[in-house]
Amino acid sequence: MNEQDENGMTPPAKGGEETEKPARPARKRTVAPEGAPTGTEFIAEKVKILPDSPGVYRMYDAGGELLYVGKARSLKKRVASYTKLAGQSNRIARMITSTAAMEFISTATETDALLLEANLIKRLKPRYNVLMRDDKSFPFILLTGDHEFPQVVKHRGSRSRKGDYFGPFASAGAVNATLNALQKAFLLRSCSDSVFESRTRPCLLFQIKRCSAPCTGVIDGEGYAALVSEARDFLKGRSRRTQKELVEQMEAAAAARDFERAAVYRDRIRALTQVQQHQGINPQTLTEADLFAAWQEGGQTCIQVFFFRAGQNWGNRAYFPRHDKELDASEVLDAFLAQFYEDRHPPRLVLLSHEVPGKALLAEALSIIAGRKVAVGMPRRGEKRELVEHAMTNAREALGRRLAESSTQRTLLEGVAEAFGLAETPQRIEVYDNSHISGTKAVGGMIVAGPEGFMKSQYRKFNIKGEDIEPGDDYAMMREVLTRRFTRLLKDSGEATGEEEPRPEDGVSEEEARARGKEFPDWPDIILIDGGAGQFKVATDVLAELGIDSVTPVGVAKGPERDAGRERFFVPGREPFMMEPRNPVLYYLQRLRDEAHRYAIGSHRARRAKAIGVNPLDDVPGIGPGRKRALLRHFGSARAVSRAGLADLEAVEGISGKVARTVYDFFHGNPDTSA
């Protein structure tokens, strides 16, 4: 990143255009000097030195927290609008009042400013910006181009492999359904290149008519290339032509009384028809487009995105961006679009449910990203308008489900507060459990729940490190986990890093984890310990030793014979008690406990699997791949190497006496391994 001058301006790069390189997201900056001007007074001073040119500005509070990232056609005029509180919305007025520092980046055009703004918002997650909270990549279908017999596979990530990419699809399920249909209709291989080369007879996919078996020569290169060409045409939207050709081939085969071949064409036509029917709403006048529909209710917004490619509906996905309640749907949609396409390739047409303020600028920016013209518009009539209304209905229903789930979650949390005598409804619940086999590879798991359900970006695992812990001592393991967790909270005021290992799950990106972390409390209101009186006492002792009295510990003991519904609960200052068997709060607590158990077991299995793949020879000094191969070839296993005598090691071809001594000393405890 370029250095700034004393006025906070970033010098433009050569040629007059600023080129800021992406950096790791920084949550805080240097605290403003005590007594320095803030709010409108500070902003007015900055306006004096700003140019009347496009750029991006960043606003920070006195503690260095990033408040807002904005773009401007004229930095001077845009920032000058913040020098007065009159006429501003409550949201903007709060932001202005809190501003104590600003940074500016000049750009060559307003379009460059829009692209840079979107990049900064996605990386830095400012408090007052509209934030696109789901940043998962979309899957594609890849028709490989680096093999004589192309493979059709699902693909995510960078497009580094040679071939044709088709997408995006809204979900992995949509890709899998299309791949399944492609296998039926075009009989393309899905196996890896290594499996392809090693086959000596056709696999099961050939037997069930899902592959043409090019691996064993059942079909030659020319015939397979024809299948690939047909599949490519289908994925490009020319399915009707492909279907017509198949019908002609089927009729020709039938006329020649080659009924077996005609049946093959018949099955392929059926599969092709089936995939066309299962694509849902297939537009007649729309070949390639993304459709965005926004619906607002209860201070929240749902944005439904539909993907149309090759004249087919390739699925949809709902987004719930974080934003101030004062923003209307068009403003939220406008801010969302730039972030959505910041790292995605746009189609030729983008359809919107609302007119957005920056439509022309967005179209220009998307055209730059795509390298061709991209049209952005709001349809008023015809099929395109019907598609938008259909997407609006989906957005309304998705938001309704989300609000209903949130209402149910709030009711359950209120029930938890009542059950355990909490003064307020808990906003963060942490649940702890341990997993091990006879004390080996022990792992502690922590799952987190709140008003929006399970917060998987907040989950943590703890590799048990205590050398003095006896194998199988669950109490000592829990003590270590809780001590590490709350010591770190006390030290870093909630920044769970260092010893605690962040483990986002189910595709949750690092950006999403950071975004959720900012709006979700770091300290728990209540912690649930999977265990009875002993584990509960460990938790209360740890909290007391650390001087923490704001967290309520609760022990959850399983019922007799692990009977769900007869759990006993341990709470400070009360006798152990049970809940009514049909109590919804009890079911909720059981779900929390089961999720913690699942997570701890999964973490333990992952650690155990990793340990299984470790070869002891990897740690022997001076033993590289060649010598390791020679030892394993001679003795058969690493264990046999560890038990071998010095003379046996010296007898291995390629192992000198010096190296043999090193290996022998490593496994037999001789401290002199420097030889």
C-alpha positions as MATLAB code, in Angstrom:
seq = 'MNEQDENGMTPPAKGGEETEKPARPARKRTVAPEGAPTGTEFIAEKVKILPDSPGVYRMYDAGGELLYVGKARSLKKRVASYTKLAGQSNRIARMITSTAAMEFISTATETDALLLEANLIKRLKPRYNVLMRDDKSFPFILLTGDHEFPQVVKHRGSRSRKGDYFGPFASAGAVNATLNALQKAFLLRSCSDSVFESRTRPCLLFQIKRCSAPCTGVIDGEGYAALVSEARDFLKGRSRRTQKELVEQMEAAAAARDFERAAVYRDRIRALTQVQQHQGINPQTLTEADLFAAWQEGGQTCIQVFFFRAGQNWGNRAYFPRHDKELDASEVLDAFLAQFYEDRHPPRLVLLSHEVPGKALLAEALSIIAGRKVAVGMPRRGEKRELVEHAMTNAREALGRRLAESSTQRTLLEGVAEAFGLAETPQRIEVYDNSHISGTKAVGGMIVAGPEGFMKSQYRKFNIKGEDIEPGDDYAMMREVLTRRFTRLLKDSGEATGEEEPRPEDGVSEEEARARGKEFPDWPDIILIDGGAGQFKVATDVLAELGIDSVTPVGVAKGPERDAGRERFFVPGREPFMMEPRNPVLYYLQRLRDEAHRYAIGSHRARRAKAIGVNPLDDVPGIGPGRKRALLRHFGSARAVSRAGLADLEAVEGISGKVARTVYDFFHGNPDTSA';
ca = [
       0.000    0.000    0.000;
       1.290    3.471   -0.830;
       2.379    5.775    1.974;
       0.301    8.833    2.796;
       1.370   12.425    3.150;
       0.708   14.590    6.180;
      -2.776   15.424    4.918;
      -3.882   11.785    4.721;
      -3.821   11.717    0.906;
      -2.437    8.725   -0.918;
      -0.108    9.864   -3.714;
      -1.330    8.677   -7.127;
       0.610    5.990   -8.916;
       2.550    6.693  -12.069;
       0.213    7.840  -14.766;
      -2.044    9.527  -12.220;
      -3.942    6.402  -11.138;
      -3.688    4.960   -7.657;
      -2.938    1.225   -7.553;
      -3.545   -0.075   -4.081;
      -2.618   -3.723   -3.561;
      -4.886   -5.887   -1.415;
      -3.705   -6.259    2.161;
      -4.832   -8.323    5.114;
      -7.965   -6.821    6.648;
      -7.052   -4.497    9.491;
      -9.670   -4.161   12.171;
      -8.167   -1.197   14.017;
      -5.864    1.685   13.226;
      -3.822    4.075   15.333;
      -5.928    5.779   17.985;
      -6.504    9.490   17.333;
      -4.556   11.894   19.594;
      -6.437   12.988   22.702;
      -8.117   16.370   22.254;
      -7.969   16.229   18.446;
     -11.042   17.574   16.608;
     -13.732   15.082   15.583;
     -16.990   15.123   13.663;
     -17.890   18.034   11.394;
     -14.991   20.143   12.664;
     -12.437   17.516   11.669;
     -14.104   16.815    8.301;
     -14.204   20.534    7.444;
     -10.437   20.719    7.884;
      -9.949   17.782    5.520;
     -12.155   19.297    2.814;
      -9.694   22.168    2.385;
      -6.975   19.902    0.972;
      -9.096   17.530   -1.115;
      -9.029   17.565   -4.941;
     -12.085   17.940   -7.141;
     -11.482   14.485   -8.684;
     -12.769   10.897   -8.311;
     -11.625    8.724   -5.445;
     -12.418    6.652   -2.369;
     -12.528    7.833    1.234;
     -12.392    5.968    4.534;
     -13.743    7.242    7.864;
     -12.456    6.056   11.270;
     -13.514    6.713   14.856;
     -11.208    7.863   17.680;
     -10.314    4.270   18.533;
      -9.206    3.479   14.992;
     -12.289    1.413   14.038;
     -13.233    1.721   10.366;
     -16.687    3.285   10.108;
     -17.351    3.709    6.400;
     -15.868    3.368    2.922;
     -17.333    5.538    0.178;
     -16.676    6.526   -3.427;
     -17.070    9.917   -5.065;
     -16.988   11.564   -8.474;
     -15.499   14.534   -6.624;
     -13.823   13.836   -3.297;
     -14.021   17.504   -2.321;
     -17.763   17.850   -2.937;
     -18.674   14.472   -1.468;
     -16.753   14.889    1.767;
     -18.010   18.488    2.074;
     -21.535   17.086    2.353;
     -20.523   15.601    5.718;
     -19.614   18.980    7.260;
     -23.212   19.639    8.329;
     -25.489   17.401   10.378;
     -28.666   19.137    9.245;
     -30.618   17.063    6.737;
     -28.639   13.883    7.402;
     -30.300   10.604    8.394;
     -29.750    9.355   11.936;
     -27.342    6.721   10.613;
     -25.164    9.207    8.736;
     -25.307   11.712   11.606;
     -23.979    9.068   14.027;
     -21.205    8.216   11.607;
     -20.192   11.861   11.115;
     -20.154   12.547   14.851;
     -17.881    9.539   15.461;
     -15.384   10.379   12.694;
     -11.920   11.258   14.011;
      -9.681   10.228   11.079;
     -10.001    9.891    7.320;
      -7.995    8.436    4.457;
      -8.320    9.216    0.762;
      -7.359    7.447   -2.451;
      -7.477    9.271   -5.781;
      -8.515    7.275   -8.865;
      -8.497    8.052  -12.579;
     -12.272    7.626  -13.033;
     -15.428    7.221  -10.987;
     -15.675    3.656  -12.293;
     -12.272    2.859  -10.813;
     -13.510    4.358   -7.548;
     -16.568    2.065   -7.584;
     -14.429   -1.046   -8.125;
     -11.955   -0.054   -5.419;
     -14.772    0.782   -2.998;
     -16.319   -2.664   -3.483;
     -12.935   -4.319   -2.899;
     -12.296   -2.375    0.312;
     -15.788   -2.983    1.692;
     -15.489   -6.747    1.172;
     -12.029   -6.865    2.777;
     -12.459   -4.422    5.659;
     -16.163   -4.827    6.598;
     -16.918   -1.235    7.735;
     -19.633   -0.787   10.338;
     -21.859    1.632    8.394;
     -21.653    0.058    4.927;
     -24.084   -2.448    3.466;
     -22.258   -5.777    3.792;
     -22.723   -8.818    1.612;
     -22.401  -11.434    4.328;
     -22.231  -14.614    2.234;
     -19.041  -14.708    0.162;
     -18.926  -18.336   -0.942;
     -17.843  -19.053   -4.487;
     -20.254  -20.570   -6.987;
     -19.653  -23.980   -8.574;
     -19.125  -24.467  -12.319;
     -19.131  -27.417  -14.701;
     -15.762  -27.992  -16.346;
     -15.360  -29.814  -19.650;
     -11.617  -30.444  -19.507;
      -9.347  -29.636  -22.419;
      -6.044  -31.179  -21.336;
      -6.795  -34.792  -22.288;
      -7.605  -36.642  -25.507;
     -10.862  -37.814  -23.916;
     -12.279  -34.813  -21.997;
     -13.742  -35.305  -18.542;
     -16.855  -33.517  -17.216;
     -16.539  -32.487  -13.546;
     -17.759  -30.034  -10.929;
     -15.330  -27.152  -10.345;
     -14.815  -24.418   -7.744;
     -12.080  -21.836   -7.407;
      -9.679  -20.350   -9.923;
      -9.958  -21.404  -13.557;
      -6.401  -22.635  -13.888;
      -7.159  -25.917  -15.665;
      -7.500  -25.893  -19.431;
     -11.038  -26.456  -20.692;
     -14.517  -24.957  -21.051;
     -16.249  -23.603  -17.932;
     -20.040  -23.403  -17.710;
     -21.827  -21.592  -14.908;
     -22.228  -20.265  -12.349;
     -24.673  -22.644  -10.716;
     -26.429  -21.512   -7.551;
     -25.499  -24.609   -5.555;
     -23.589  -27.874   -5.632;
     -26.942  -29.651   -5.839;
     -27.799  -27.862   -9.090;
     -24.411  -28.854  -10.536;
     -24.790  -32.476   -9.453;
     -28.251  -32.716  -11.024;
     -26.955  -31.313  -14.318;
     -23.879  -33.572  -14.263;
     -26.110  -36.583  -13.670;
     -28.236  -35.620  -16.665;
     -25.132  -35.010  -18.801;
     -23.867  -38.491  -18.004;
     -27.163  -40.002  -19.094;
     -27.528  -37.896  -22.234;
     -23.930  -37.693  -23.501;
     -22.126  -40.607  -21.797;
     -19.034  -38.536  -20.922;
     -16.479  -39.869  -18.471;
     -16.279  -38.443  -14.948;
     -13.303  -40.481  -13.671;
      -9.917  -38.912  -12.964;
      -7.078  -39.186  -15.469;
      -5.183  -41.652  -13.260;
      -8.214  -43.950  -12.993;
      -8.794  -43.599  -16.741;
      -5.242  -44.753  -17.549;
      -5.389  -47.737  -15.192;
      -8.707  -49.252  -16.385;
      -8.541  -52.616  -18.162;
     -12.278  -53.208  -18.462;
     -15.352  -50.920  -18.376;
     -16.562  -49.775  -14.967;
     -20.073  -49.868  -13.517;
     -21.001  -46.520  -15.104;
     -20.706  -48.148  -18.516;
     -22.945  -51.019  -17.418;
     -25.701  -48.627  -16.298;
     -25.341  -46.512  -19.463;
     -23.749  -43.472  -17.831;
     -20.422  -43.602  -19.705;
     -19.263  -44.633  -23.171;
     -16.091  -46.315  -21.768;
     -13.373  -44.550  -23.784;
     -10.880  -45.918  -21.220;
     -11.059  -49.393  -22.740;
     -11.644  -48.466  -26.365;
     -15.363  -49.228  -26.476;
     -15.691  -45.879  -28.252;
     -12.925  -44.399  -30.404;
     -11.579  -40.842  -30.285;
     -13.740  -39.601  -33.159;
     -16.946  -40.957  -31.652;
     -16.128  -39.542  -28.221;
     -15.269  -36.144  -29.723;
     -18.768  -36.089  -31.257;
     -20.301  -36.706  -27.803;
     -18.177  -33.906  -26.329;
     -19.299  -31.540  -29.104;
     -22.958  -32.353  -28.419;
     -22.506  -31.794  -24.669;
     -20.765  -28.464  -25.326;
     -23.630  -27.361  -27.581;
     -26.142  -28.325  -24.907;
     -24.318  -26.345  -22.196;
     -24.129  -23.354  -24.537;
     -27.893  -23.348  -24.996;
     -28.179  -25.199  -28.285;
     -30.049  -28.144  -26.737;
     -32.917  -28.099  -29.250;
     -30.520  -28.556  -32.137;
     -28.766  -31.385  -30.315;
     -32.081  -33.066  -29.576;
     -33.177  -32.757  -33.227;
     -29.940  -34.399  -34.398;
     -30.408  -37.267  -31.931;
     -33.951  -37.828  -33.181;
     -32.678  -37.998  -36.762;
     -29.960  -40.481  -35.756;
     -32.477  -42.625  -33.847;
     -34.828  -42.731  -36.843;
     -31.939  -43.603  -39.173;
     -30.829  -46.442  -36.907;
     -34.393  -47.745  -36.673;
     -34.777  -47.589  -40.464;
     -31.590  -49.645  -40.782;
     -33.078  -52.134  -38.266;
     -30.226  -51.388  -35.838;
     -32.670  -51.353  -32.950;
     -30.023  -51.653  -30.252;
     -28.365  -48.447  -31.440;
     -31.750  -46.766  -31.843;
     -32.506  -47.619  -28.190;
     -29.285  -45.873  -27.131;
     -30.371  -42.714  -28.947;
     -33.851  -43.038  -27.441;
     -32.430  -43.175  -23.892;
     -30.247  -40.145  -24.577;
     -33.232  -38.178  -25.910;
     -35.227  -39.055  -22.781;
     -32.382  -37.881  -20.524;
     -32.058  -34.640  -22.492;
     -35.794  -33.988  -22.263;
     -35.717  -34.697  -18.540;
     -32.970  -32.179  -17.803;
     -34.792  -29.543  -19.851;
     -37.953  -30.109  -17.823;
     -36.123  -30.049  -14.476;
     -34.460  -26.704  -15.076;
     -37.550  -24.981  -13.640;
     -38.511  -21.655  -15.194;
     -36.689  -21.685  -18.529;
     -37.068  -18.328  -20.292;
     -37.809  -18.152  -23.981;
     -36.244  -14.714  -24.550;
     -33.339  -14.818  -22.087;
     -30.090  -16.597  -22.879;
     -27.512  -15.231  -20.418;
     -28.447  -13.052  -17.439;
     -28.313  -12.614  -13.669;
     -31.534  -11.471  -12.005;
     -31.610   -9.657   -8.652;
     -34.828   -9.092   -6.666;
     -34.928   -7.340   -3.275;
     -37.661   -7.537   -0.638;
     -37.725   -5.642    2.657;
     -39.622   -6.439    5.829;
     -38.990   -6.060    9.543;
     -35.870   -3.944    9.009;
     -34.191   -6.715    6.988;
     -33.647   -7.257    3.270;
     -33.523  -10.451    1.242;
     -31.913  -10.350   -2.192;
     -32.691  -13.317   -4.420;
     -30.222  -13.970   -7.234;
     -31.239  -16.143  -10.199;
     -28.701  -17.386  -12.756;
     -29.762  -17.922  -16.363;
     -27.229  -19.442  -18.723;
     -27.679  -21.143  -22.090;
     -31.385  -20.300  -21.926;
     -31.776  -22.359  -18.744;
     -32.352  -21.556  -15.091;
     -29.221  -22.706  -13.262;
     -30.552  -22.057   -9.783;
     -30.965  -19.255   -7.291;
     -29.580  -18.174   -3.945;
     -30.884  -15.891   -1.189;
     -28.695  -13.258    0.482;
     -29.406  -11.269    3.640;
     -26.968   -8.319    3.609;
     -26.235   -6.432    6.809;
     -27.363   -2.819    6.618;
     -28.862    0.071    8.551;
     -32.646   -0.168    8.928;
     -33.066    3.317    7.442;
     -31.892    2.227    3.977;
     -34.566    1.348    1.431;
     -34.429   -1.666   -0.888;
     -32.958    0.215   -3.869;
     -30.064    1.580   -1.788;
     -29.294   -1.852   -0.329;
     -29.449   -3.444   -3.786;
     -27.174   -0.767   -5.256;
     -24.496   -1.334   -2.615;
     -24.865   -5.108   -2.824;
     -24.319   -5.357   -6.587;
     -20.821   -3.860   -6.646;
     -19.666   -6.237   -3.908;
     -21.304   -9.233   -5.601;
     -19.367   -8.723   -8.843;
     -16.113   -7.602   -7.224;
     -14.605  -11.064   -7.843;
     -17.128  -12.609  -10.254;
     -17.483  -12.518  -14.023;
     -20.748  -10.762  -14.983;
     -23.096  -11.980  -17.752;
     -24.216   -9.883  -20.699;
     -27.411   -8.788  -18.939;
     -28.224   -7.909  -15.319;
     -31.914   -7.543  -14.456;
     -33.051   -5.713  -11.310;
     -36.296   -5.455   -9.367;
     -35.626   -1.802   -8.447;
     -34.106    1.201  -10.116;
     -30.781    1.800   -8.376;
     -29.037    5.180   -8.133;
     -25.772    3.994   -9.663;
     -27.159    1.922  -12.554;
     -25.151    3.645  -15.307;
     -21.937    3.573  -13.295;
     -22.496   -0.085  -12.404;
     -22.998   -1.004  -16.074;
     -19.748    0.727  -16.979;
     -17.861   -1.029  -14.176;
     -19.259   -4.461  -15.089;
     -18.341   -3.883  -18.737;
     -14.747   -3.251  -17.655;
     -14.714   -6.455  -15.564;
     -16.249   -8.543  -18.360;
     -14.240   -7.007  -21.187;
     -17.445   -6.504  -23.209;
     -20.688   -4.582  -22.935;
     -22.901   -5.478  -19.952;
     -26.445   -4.095  -19.834;
     -28.122   -3.309  -16.486;
     -31.830   -2.614  -16.360;
     -35.206   -2.957  -14.675;
     -37.739   -4.641  -17.008;
     -41.212   -3.094  -17.143;
     -43.194   -5.684  -19.107;
     -43.066   -9.041  -20.858;
     -41.332  -12.253  -19.867;
     -38.409  -10.503  -18.175;
     -40.814   -8.660  -15.856;
     -42.551  -11.958  -15.039;
     -39.191  -13.466  -14.097;
     -38.447  -10.507  -11.818;
     -41.828  -10.873  -10.113;
     -41.174  -14.589   -9.649;
     -37.835  -13.760   -8.007;
     -39.561  -11.145   -5.811;
     -41.965  -13.829   -4.588;
     -38.996  -16.061   -3.715;
     -37.311  -13.181   -1.874;
     -40.479  -12.415    0.125;
     -40.934  -16.065    1.106;
     -37.258  -16.511    2.038;
     -37.312  -13.408    4.237;
     -40.560  -14.574    5.840;
     -38.965  -17.905    6.735;
     -35.923  -16.142    8.159;
     -38.029  -13.810   10.293;
     -40.110  -16.746   11.552;
     -36.965  -18.688   12.452;
     -35.525  -15.652   14.230;
     -38.756  -15.252   16.189;
     -38.674  -18.914   17.232;
     -35.004  -18.608   18.185;
     -35.728  -15.551   20.340;
     -38.520  -17.439   22.096;
     -36.181  -20.340   22.853;
     -33.482  -18.020   24.183;
     -36.047  -16.314   26.417;
     -36.955  -19.793   27.681;
     -33.274  -20.508   28.434;
     -33.052  -17.275   30.423;
     -36.143  -18.229   32.432;
     -34.976  -21.810   33.021;
     -31.566  -20.807   34.388;
     -32.545  -17.562   36.122;
     -30.676  -15.177   33.824;
     -31.397  -11.456   34.137;
     -31.463  -10.981   30.337;
     -31.997  -13.082   27.234;
     -28.628  -14.629   26.285;
     -27.086  -13.365   23.054;
     -24.232  -15.868   23.009;
     -24.261  -19.438   24.342;
     -21.085  -21.529   24.322;
     -21.186  -25.317   24.692;
     -18.097  -27.401   25.506;
     -17.312  -31.083   25.039;
     -14.155  -33.221   24.832;
     -13.320  -36.194   22.624;
     -10.497  -38.744   22.817;
      -9.718  -42.456   22.715;
      -8.115  -43.607   25.963;
      -6.738  -40.104   26.375;
      -4.901  -40.032   23.028;
      -5.211  -37.164   20.550;
      -7.598  -35.421   22.943;
      -9.524  -32.472   21.526;
     -11.849  -29.999   23.193;
     -14.679  -28.532   21.136;
     -16.621  -25.300   21.616;
     -19.746  -24.527   19.606;
     -21.611  -21.222   19.712;
     -25.294  -20.333   19.313;
     -27.175  -17.054   19.357;
     -30.263  -15.273   18.034;
     -29.502  -16.465   14.482;
     -28.910  -20.087   15.424;
     -25.576  -21.889   15.286;
     -22.699  -19.487   14.569;
     -20.283  -21.885   12.914;
     -17.745  -19.164   12.146;
     -17.288  -18.862   15.932;
     -16.625  -22.558   16.613;
     -13.251  -23.387   18.176;
     -11.257  -26.527   18.770;
      -8.547  -26.984   21.380;
      -5.805  -29.571   21.039;
      -5.212  -30.717   24.614;
      -1.571  -29.868   25.407;
      -1.161  -30.490   29.148;
       1.713  -32.936   29.681;
       0.647  -33.648   33.260;
      -2.877  -34.713   32.286;
      -3.480  -38.398   32.896;
      -4.951  -40.269   29.912;
      -8.736  -40.163   30.122;
      -8.868  -37.434   32.795;
     -11.899  -35.543   31.435;
     -11.912  -33.089   34.323;
      -8.324  -31.976   33.670;
      -9.045  -31.679   29.940;
     -12.077  -29.480   30.567;
     -10.074  -27.347   32.985;
      -7.404  -26.766   30.332;
      -9.954  -25.884   27.650;
     -11.879  -23.412   29.817;
      -8.712  -21.867   31.231;
      -7.266  -21.263   27.770;
     -10.548  -19.932   26.432;
     -11.252  -17.386   29.162;
      -7.636  -16.410   29.728;
      -7.487  -15.433   26.072;
     -10.780  -13.553   26.336;
      -9.465  -11.591   29.295;
      -6.188  -10.868   27.527;
      -7.470   -9.886   24.098;
     -10.937   -8.587   24.930;
     -12.614  -11.205   22.822;
     -10.241  -11.631   19.866;
     -10.119  -15.409   19.733;
      -6.728  -16.031   18.178;
      -3.476  -17.664   19.192;
      -4.069  -20.847   21.133;
      -7.690  -21.054   20.115;
      -7.890  -22.330   16.567;
     -10.617  -20.731   14.442;
     -12.378  -23.349   12.385;
     -15.048  -21.944   10.070;
     -17.258  -24.752    8.782;
     -19.513  -25.586    5.837;
     -17.882  -23.258    3.391;
     -17.978  -20.151    5.621;
     -15.273  -17.801    4.312;
     -12.776  -15.883    6.443;
     -14.460  -12.618    5.403;
     -17.831  -13.960    6.557;
     -16.296  -15.069    9.847;
     -14.888  -11.594   10.444;
     -18.132   -9.895    9.481;
     -20.208  -12.043   11.829;
     -17.651  -11.600   14.573;
     -18.056   -7.822   14.499;
     -21.801   -7.953   15.072;
     -21.804  -10.864   17.513;
     -20.661  -10.552   21.157;
     -17.285  -12.036   22.079;
     -18.210  -12.935   25.650;
     -20.775  -15.644   26.362;
     -23.725  -15.028   28.657;
     -23.907  -18.712   29.512;
     -21.695  -21.770   29.018;
     -23.045  -25.321   28.862;
     -20.748  -28.129   29.980;
     -21.523  -31.642   28.787;
     -21.155  -33.435   32.110;
     -22.481  -33.794   35.620;
     -21.498  -32.398   38.993;
     -17.755  -32.965   38.451;
     -17.515  -31.113   35.148;
     -19.787  -28.376   36.498;
     -17.460  -27.866   39.482;
     -14.473  -27.580   37.133;
     -16.250  -24.815   35.210;
     -17.227  -22.868   38.336;
     -13.689  -23.200   39.743;
     -12.063  -21.903   36.543;
     -14.386  -18.895   36.346;
     -13.827  -18.139   40.046;
     -10.033  -18.390   39.707;
     -10.083  -15.943   36.800;
     -12.411  -13.541   38.603;
     -15.211  -13.871   36.034;
     -18.715  -13.457   37.438;
     -20.574  -12.293   34.311;
     -20.797  -15.791   32.796;
     -23.290  -18.392   34.056;
     -21.992  -21.994   33.944;
     -24.509  -24.826   33.483;
     -23.748  -28.537   33.683;
     -25.839  -30.937   31.587;
     -25.764  -34.504   32.925;
     -27.206  -37.276   30.772;
     -30.193  -39.156   32.158;
     -30.144  -42.753   33.376;
     -28.911  -45.021   30.573;
     -28.254  -41.845   28.565;
     -32.010  -41.367   28.185;
     -32.673  -38.125   26.281;
     -35.334  -36.093   28.070;
     -34.199  -36.983   31.587;
     -31.130  -34.745   31.729;
     -30.221  -33.103   35.027;
     -29.050  -29.496   35.045;
     -26.553  -27.967   37.461;
     -26.747  -24.188   37.994;
     -24.936  -22.093   40.647;
     -27.006  -21.558   43.791;
     -29.653  -24.169   42.961;
     -30.214  -27.850   43.511;
     -29.884  -30.020   40.376;
     -33.200  -30.143   38.511;
     -34.895  -31.659   35.476;
     -37.185  -30.063   32.896;
     -40.541  -31.260   31.673;
     -39.942  -33.943   28.998;
     -41.881  -32.060   26.283;
     -40.420  -28.650   27.049;
     -39.200  -26.979   23.770;
     -36.306  -25.423   25.709;
     -35.166  -28.929   26.708;
     -35.166  -30.022   23.062;
     -33.172  -26.905   22.199;
     -30.557  -27.642   24.883;
     -30.312  -31.240   23.658;
     -29.609  -29.939   20.144;
     -26.861  -27.694   21.500;
     -25.278  -30.571   23.410;
     -25.492  -32.915   20.424;
     -23.922  -30.308   18.135;
     -21.018  -29.847   20.578;
     -20.574  -33.625   20.738;
     -20.603  -33.895   16.930;
     -18.082  -31.085   16.558;
     -15.700  -32.463   19.214;
     -15.788  -35.948   17.663;
     -15.207  -34.528   14.182;
     -12.217  -32.515   15.398;
     -10.791  -35.550   17.181;
     -11.155  -37.738   14.097;
      -9.475  -35.122   11.937;
      -6.537  -34.922   14.350;
      -6.277  -38.702   14.556;
      -6.395  -39.067   10.774;
      -3.664  -36.487   10.413;
      -1.496  -38.321   12.929;
      -2.006  -41.617   11.099;
      -0.462  -40.129    7.971;
       2.737  -39.069    9.751;
       5.795  -41.261    9.115;
       8.347  -41.356   11.982;
      11.165  -41.324    9.425;
      10.135  -37.787    8.423;
      11.588  -36.511   11.725;
      14.972  -38.234   11.442;
      17.718  -35.690   10.621;
      19.374  -36.251    7.267;
      16.729  -38.656    5.949;
      15.259  -37.391    2.712;
      12.849  -39.064    0.281;
      15.551  -41.237   -1.319;
      16.950  -42.656    1.911;
      13.448  -43.087    3.335;
      12.494  -45.109    0.262;
      15.603  -47.282    0.624;
      14.893  -47.998    4.307;
      11.216  -48.809    3.714;
      12.065  -51.013    0.739;
      14.583  -52.940    2.839;
      12.637  -53.277    6.122;
       9.039  -53.016    4.895;
       7.766  -50.489    7.461;
       8.834  -47.570    9.636;
       8.244  -49.677   12.760;
      10.694  -52.304   11.482;
      13.247  -49.550   10.836;
      12.828  -48.286   14.413;
      13.552  -51.779   15.780;
      16.524  -52.532   13.517;
      20.017  -52.899   14.910;
      22.923  -50.725   13.812;
      24.475  -53.495   11.687;
      21.145  -54.105    9.928;
      20.831  -50.402    9.110;
      24.363  -50.273    7.745;
      23.515  -53.176    5.407;
      20.895  -51.123    3.558;
      21.995  -50.044    0.105;
      22.545  -46.288   -0.005;
      22.763  -45.882    3.798;
      26.254  -45.034    5.044;
      27.549  -45.908    8.468;
      27.167  -42.295    9.569;
      23.520  -42.137    8.479;
      22.825  -45.571    9.997;
      24.148  -44.285   13.332;
      21.877  -41.222   13.084;
      18.826  -43.390   12.472;
      19.737  -45.851   15.228;
      20.346  -43.107   17.790;
      17.093  -41.345   16.860;
      14.974  -44.403   17.663;
      16.975  -45.712   20.613;
      17.190  -42.571   22.668;
      20.877  -41.708   22.201;
      21.092  -37.935   22.677;
      24.008  -37.743   20.285;
      22.164  -37.429   16.949;
      24.421  -34.820   15.461;
      26.456  -37.385   13.498;
];
